[in-house]
Amino acid sequence: MNIFRILGDVSHLLAIIILLVKIVKSKSCAGISGKSQILFALVFTTRYLDLFTNFISVYNTVMKVIFLICAYVTVHMIYVKFRKTFDSENDSFRLEFLLVPVTGLSFLENHSFTPLEILWTFSIYLESVAILPQLFMISKTGEAETITTHYLFFLGLYRALYIANWVWRYHTENFYDQIAVVSGVVQTIFYCDFFYLYITKVLKGKKLSLPMPV
């Protein structure tokens, strides 16, 4: 553990809390991509299967459980509790465009060809692109609510901090995980335009619109 890892985890958790509070307080899922939230729930599920086989620390276990619970609570709110407010028409990104290549890549590039390792690798690859349905939805509608942009900012910040964590670990522990690093960098790149617009528009009280990511 180091300061970048801790701040990254805090930023990630804060992003999820911001999203849940937004949904609960407004009793609406408007502007939230249910497909992105399904992908994140799938990410946590496939990554944290080691909860049943490998104990690392109380902190690690608690954070994993919290992320899993929050992910499924969010999906439940979008598709069950507040489904009437869900904008399914604009949440139209085709998930097979992400799931098929990610699944294939996880079988081709992994640390060891075992079920848990393949699922862990799948979760890493999937997390790098899981935000795309949300960014696509913002591009399609033309703008995003301020609270939604705060959620995206802290989600992107979490990834940026994890890159700093990997740099720190490389210099202090000589540890380098190519799969995690490359996937994390790819994910952070998707946020670059958003970070710029967040700083130049949202922090100045303006509406945010986002171009379609490539």
Disulfide bonds with the S-S distance in Angstrom:
none
